Structures are given as C-alpha cells and as structure tokens.
Amino acid sequence: MTDFGKTGAFGSKRYNTILSELEYALKATSKKDLQYWGLGSMKHLGKVSFRRGKTLGLTFLKLARFFVREAYQFTGAGLKGNLSGHAKKRGQDIATEARDAIGMFSDSCMRIYYQVREDPRRMAPRLIAGMIGLYAGSGGIDGDGGIPDSDLLLGIEAHRSILTHSVLPGIIVEAATHSTIELVKVIHANLPEQHDKLWDIWMMGGSELAEDLGIGVSAGLAYHLGIDATLDGGGTYKDLPVSMPIEGHRAIALSGAVTEAADLPDRRKKQQDRDEPADRGTG
C-alpha cells in the first residue's frame, strides 16, 4: 500500500512538473485509448445523471404526497378540534426520525473510526477526502459558502442560482473525479520512468479517494440545500424560467437536499461491499 503520508509538499514547481508529465503521457497514449476513456466518461456521466434524475423524480412525488397527506390530516384534525393533538403527534414523529438519523450517523462514525484504527495508512486519507468534500459541499456548519454559493463570484444578483443550488454540482463532481481517475489508469503506463509519486497514489488508491470525495460533497450539498429550504428559507432562485411563490423556491431546495441525501446510502453500501473483501484480506 502506498504511504499517503510521504507525498511531499505541493508547490508551483511540483504542480508544473505534474502538468509536464501529464502532457508527456497524453502524447504517448494512443488515440484509441483516449477515445475509449472519453466514451467511458460520457457513459458514466449519463449513468450518474439518470440515477440523480430518477431519485429527483421520486423525491418530488414523495414530497407531493407528504404535503397532500399533511394538509388532509391537518384539516381533519381541525374539523375535530384536535389541532394540538395533531401537532404533538407530528412532533413525536419528527423526534423519532431525528433519533433514527442520529443513530445511523453514529453507526457510520463508529465504522469509520474502527476502519481508520485498523488500517490508518489506507483509511485516513479517505476520511480526509470525505471531510474535504463535506466542507466543499456544505460551506461549513452554518451552510454558507462552499460549492453552492460559488454563484456569488458572478455578483450578489446571481446568488442562489439553480446551477449551483441543485443536484447538478453533485453530478459534476462525481463524474469529474471518476473521469480523472480513469484517465490516470489509461495514461499511467506512458508516464516518464521517473515521475511524481502522486501518479502512483492516484493509480493505487485514487478510485477510493474519488468516491469518498464525491460522497462527502453530496452530503454537504444535502446539508446546505436543507438549510436553504428551512432556516435560510427566505432566499429565492434567480434564474428560474418561471415565477413562483416562496414556497416553490423552498420546495426546489428541499427536493435537491432530499435527492442528494437519498443517493448516499446506496453509494455508501456499494463502497462498503467493495471494502469488506479488502478488509478480510488484511485481517
């Protein structure tokens, strides 16, 4: 296993060296191999987009059913003069869901803790990649900044763009990181004999790091969009093709948050399924 702790400093000189090695390897790689990589990247982008689109559609349906059910139950409770009882029950349901979510989060943290303790050289960099992705997607505990708020680079009037405050950044990050690692696999054999050790790290553990980074970004996006839909629900999307009330803007943000969150368990499970054979092999 490559030692991630001995990669050295990363300055402009090293950055230029890596770029020159990339150019060297690209020139030595056949056009057929590069075309195969490009086609594979496009297929993966389509797969990621379809998966998010399917989840987004199901999310809209679930939200619609939820609001209809809540309106029906609220009206029924009002007609029976039992609004306080209805509010109490909903509070209990929300508390139960919150405890379940905290329990799942706690289980995940413990699993990560034991994995890092058993194999720190392999797991610590993955944990760091996930944390970087989480911060990049969320912008921090207050849900301000990060990838979603990068639209502020175009001015405050562009803030809360659908291009950054939606599932689109998650799609782009997941597809781009996958494509980058696949390119490394294609060109690695054509690198100069004496090349930067980062290429070997990306070759050996890049797929795991890319997955953890992408999962972290998705979790961060879910958090950021969730904040925008609730605690910071006064903002509106600036580039929608149609006008809608504030509730519509909140629903869009909430649907993005739910979609990213709903996409996480399957991705994490697939990752854990791949990890288990490796874990058994190191036992």
C-alpha positions as CSV (number, residue, x, y, z in Angstrom):
1,M,0.0,0.0,0.0
2,T,1.4,3.4,-0.9
3,D,2.2,5.6,2.1
4,F,0.0,8.7,1.7
5,G,1.9,10.4,4.4
6,K,5.1,10.7,2.4
7,T,3.9,12.6,-0.7
8,G,5.9,15.8,0.0
9,A,4.9,19.4,-0.3
10,F,2.8,20.6,-3.2
11,G,4.1,23.9,-4.6
12,S,4.1,25.6,-8.0
13,K,7.3,23.7,-9.2
14,R,5.7,20.4,-8.4
15,Y,2.5,21.4,-10.0
16,N,4.3,22.3,-13.2
17,T,6.2,19.0,-13.1
18,I,2.9,17.0,-12.9
19,L,1.5,19.0,-15.8
20,S,4.5,18.3,-18.0
21,E,4.3,14.6,-17.1
22,L,0.6,14.6,-18.0
23,E,1.4,16.2,-21.4
24,Y,4.2,13.6,-22.0
25,A,1.9,10.7,-21.1
26,L,-1.0,12.1,-23.2
27,K,1.3,12.3,-26.3
28,A,2.4,8.7,-25.7
29,T,-1.1,7.4,-25.3
30,S,-2.9,6.1,-28.4
31,K,-5.8,8.0,-29.8
32,K,-7.9,4.8,-29.5
33,D,-7.2,4.6,-25.7
34,L,-8.1,8.2,-25.2
35,Q,-11.3,7.8,-27.2
36,Y,-12.2,4.8,-25.2
37,W,-11.7,6.8,-22.0
38,G,-13.8,9.7,-23.3
39,L,-16.6,7.4,-24.3
40,G,-16.5,5.7,-20.9
41,S,-16.6,9.1,-19.2
42,M,-19.6,10.2,-21.1
43,K,-21.4,6.9,-20.3
44,H,-20.6,7.4,-16.6
45,L,-21.9,11.0,-16.7
46,G,-25.1,9.7,-18.3
47,K,-25.4,7.0,-15.6
48,V,-24.9,9.4,-12.8
49,S,-27.3,11.9,-14.3
50,F,-30.0,9.2,-14.8
51,R,-29.6,8.0,-11.3
52,R,-30.0,11.5,-9.8
53,G,-32.9,12.3,-12.2
54,K,-34.7,9.1,-11.2
55,T,-34.2,9.9,-7.5
56,L,-35.3,13.6,-8.0
57,G,-38.5,12.4,-9.7
58,L,-39.3,10.1,-6.8
59,T,-38.5,12.9,-4.4
60,F,-41.0,15.2,-6.0
61,L,-43.6,12.5,-5.8
62,K,-42.9,11.8,-2.2
63,L,-42.9,15.5,-1.3
64,A,-46.2,16.0,-3.1
65,R,-47.7,13.0,-1.3
66,F,-46.4,14.3,2.0
67,F,-47.8,17.8,1.6
68,V,-51.2,16.4,0.5
69,R,-51.3,13.9,3.4
70,E,-50.3,16.7,5.9
71,A,-52.9,19.0,4.5
72,Y,-55.6,16.3,4.8
73,Q,-54.6,15.3,8.3
74,F,-54.3,18.9,9.4
75,T,-57.8,19.7,8.0
76,G,-59.2,16.6,9.7
77,A,-57.7,17.5,13.0
78,G,-59.0,21.0,12.7
79,L,-62.6,19.8,12.0
80,K,-62.4,17.5,15.0
81,G,-60.9,20.3,17.2
82,N,-57.8,18.4,17.8
83,L,-55.0,20.6,16.3
84,S,-52.9,20.5,19.4
85,G,-53.1,16.7,19.4
86,H,-52.1,16.5,15.8
87,A,-49.2,18.9,16.4
88,K,-48.0,16.8,19.3
89,K,-48.1,13.6,17.3
90,R,-46.1,15.2,14.4
91,G,-43.6,16.5,16.9
92,Q,-43.2,12.9,18.2
93,D,-42.8,11.6,14.7
94,I,-40.1,14.2,13.8
95,A,-38.3,13.4,17.1
96,T,-38.3,9.7,16.2
97,E,-37.0,10.3,12.7
98,A,-34.3,12.6,14.2
99,R,-33.2,9.9,16.6
100,D,-33.1,7.3,13.8
101,A,-30.9,9.7,11.7
102,I,-28.6,10.4,14.6
103,G,-28.3,6.6,15.2
104,M,-27.4,5.9,11.6
105,F,-24.8,8.8,11.7
106,S,-23.4,7.4,14.9
107,D,-23.1,3.9,13.5
108,S,-21.3,5.3,10.4
109,C,-18.9,7.3,12.6
110,M,-18.0,4.2,14.6
111,R,-17.5,2.1,11.5
112,I,-15.1,4.8,10.1
113,Y,-13.3,5.0,13.5
114,Y,-12.6,1.3,13.5
115,Q,-11.5,1.2,9.9
116,V,-9.1,4.1,10.5
117,R,-7.7,2.4,13.6
118,E,-7.2,-0.9,11.9
119,D,-5.7,0.5,8.6
120,P,-4.7,4.2,9.1
121,R,-2.5,4.4,6.1
122,R,-5.4,3.4,3.8
123,M,-8.4,4.9,5.6
124,A,-7.1,8.2,7.0
125,P,-6.6,9.7,3.5
126,R,-10.1,8.6,2.6
127,L,-11.6,10.1,5.7
128,I,-9.8,13.4,4.9
129,A,-11.1,13.3,1.3
130,G,-14.6,12.8,2.6
131,M,-14.3,15.7,5.1
132,I,-12.9,18.0,2.4
133,G,-15.9,17.0,0.2
134,L,-18.3,17.6,3.0
135,Y,-16.9,21.1,3.7
136,A,-16.8,21.9,0.0
137,G,-20.4,20.9,-0.4
138,S,-21.8,22.5,2.7
139,G,-19.7,25.6,3.2
140,G,-19.4,24.8,6.9
141,I,-21.8,24.3,9.9
142,D,-23.8,27.5,9.0
143,G,-24.5,26.3,5.5
144,D,-22.9,29.4,3.9
145,G,-20.3,29.2,1.2
146,G,-18.9,26.1,-0.5
147,I,-19.8,25.0,-4.0
148,P,-23.5,26.2,-3.9
149,D,-22.5,29.7,-3.0
150,S,-19.9,29.9,-5.8
151,D,-22.5,31.8,-7.8
152,L,-21.6,34.8,-5.7
153,L,-18.5,35.1,-8.0
154,L,-20.9,36.5,-10.5
155,G,-22.3,39.0,-8.1
156,I,-24.9,39.1,-5.4
157,E,-27.7,39.4,-8.0
158,A,-26.8,35.9,-9.3
159,H,-26.9,34.3,-5.8
160,R,-28.9,31.2,-5.4
161,S,-28.6,30.0,-9.0
162,I,-30.2,26.7,-9.9
163,L,-26.9,25.7,-11.5
164,T,-25.2,25.6,-8.1
165,H,-28.1,25.2,-5.7
166,S,-29.3,21.9,-7.0
167,V,-28.1,18.3,-7.7
168,L,-26.1,19.5,-10.6
169,P,-22.8,20.1,-8.6
170,G,-23.1,16.6,-7.2
171,I,-23.4,15.2,-10.7
172,I,-20.4,17.2,-12.0
173,V,-18.1,16.3,-9.0
174,E,-18.9,12.6,-9.1
175,A,-18.5,12.4,-12.9
176,A,-15.4,14.6,-13.0
177,T,-13.5,12.7,-10.2
178,H,-14.3,9.4,-11.8
179,S,-13.2,10.6,-15.2
180,T,-9.9,11.9,-13.8
181,I,-9.0,8.6,-12.1
182,E,-10.0,6.6,-15.2
183,L,-7.7,8.9,-17.2
184,V,-4.8,8.2,-14.8
185,K,-5.4,4.5,-15.3
186,V,-5.2,4.9,-19.1
187,I,-2.0,7.0,-19.2
188,H,-0.1,5.7,-16.2
189,A,2.0,3.2,-18.2
190,N,3.0,6.0,-20.5
191,L,4.4,8.4,-17.8
192,P,8.1,9.1,-17.7
193,E,10.0,6.4,-15.9
194,Q,10.9,8.9,-13.2
195,H,7.6,10.6,-12.4
196,D,5.9,12.2,-9.4
197,K,4.8,9.7,-6.8
198,L,1.3,11.2,-6.8
199,W,0.6,9.4,-10.0
200,D,1.2,6.1,-8.3
201,I,-1.0,7.1,-5.4
202,W,-3.8,8.1,-7.8
203,M,-3.3,4.8,-9.6
204,M,-3.5,2.6,-6.5
205,G,-6.0,4.4,-4.3
206,G,-7.5,7.1,-6.5
207,S,-10.8,5.4,-7.0
208,E,-11.4,5.1,-3.3
209,L,-10.4,8.8,-2.7
210,A,-12.6,9.9,-5.6
211,E,-15.6,8.0,-4.2
212,D,-15.2,9.4,-0.7
213,L,-14.7,13.0,-2.0
214,G,-17.9,12.6,-4.1
215,I,-19.9,11.2,-1.2
216,G,-18.7,14.0,1.1
217,V,-19.7,16.6,-1.5
218,S,-23.2,15.1,-1.8
219,A,-23.6,15.0,2.0
220,G,-22.5,18.6,2.1
221,L,-24.9,19.7,-0.7
222,A,-27.8,17.9,1.1
223,Y,-26.9,19.9,4.3
224,H,-26.5,23.2,2.5
225,L,-29.7,22.9,0.5
226,G,-31.6,21.7,3.6
227,I,-30.5,24.9,5.4
228,D,-31.6,27.0,2.4
229,A,-35.0,25.3,2.4
230,T,-35.6,25.7,6.1
231,L,-33.6,28.0,8.4
232,D,-32.5,30.2,5.4
233,G,-35.7,29.8,3.5
234,G,-36.2,33.4,2.6
235,G,-33.9,33.3,-0.4
236,T,-35.2,32.8,-4.0
237,Y,-33.7,31.3,-7.1
238,K,-32.6,34.0,-9.5
239,D,-32.5,32.1,-12.9
240,L,-35.7,30.1,-13.0
241,P,-37.7,30.2,-16.3
242,V,-41.0,30.8,-14.4
243,S,-42.1,32.9,-11.4
244,M,-43.3,31.1,-8.3
245,P,-44.2,31.8,-4.7
246,I,-41.5,31.5,-1.9
247,E,-42.9,28.0,-1.1
248,G,-41.9,26.8,-4.6
249,H,-38.4,28.0,-4.1
250,R,-38.2,26.2,-0.8
251,A,-39.6,23.1,-2.4
252,I,-36.9,23.1,-5.1
253,A,-34.1,23.5,-2.5
254,L,-35.7,20.8,-0.3
255,S,-36.0,18.4,-3.2
256,G,-32.3,18.8,-4.0
257,A,-31.4,18.2,-0.4
258,V,-33.6,15.1,-0.2
259,T,-32.3,13.8,-3.6
260,E,-28.6,14.1,-2.5
261,A,-29.3,12.5,0.8
262,A,-31.3,9.7,-0.7
263,D,-28.5,9.0,-3.1
264,L,-26.0,8.4,-0.3
265,P,-27.0,5.1,1.3
266,D,-26.7,3.0,-1.9
267,R,-23.4,4.6,-2.9
268,R,-22.0,4.0,0.7
269,K,-23.3,0.4,0.7
270,K,-21.6,-0.3,-2.6
271,Q,-18.4,1.2,-1.3
272,Q,-18.6,-0.9,1.9
273,D,-19.3,-4.1,-0.1
274,R,-16.1,-3.4,-2.0
275,D,-14.2,-2.7,1.2
276,E,-15.2,-5.9,3.0
277,P,-13.1,-8.3,0.8
278,A,-10.1,-6.0,1.3
279,D,-10.7,-5.8,5.0
280,R,-10.9,-9.6,5.2
281,G,-7.7,-9.9,3.2
282,T,-5.8,-7.6,5.6
283,G,-7.2,-9.4,8.7
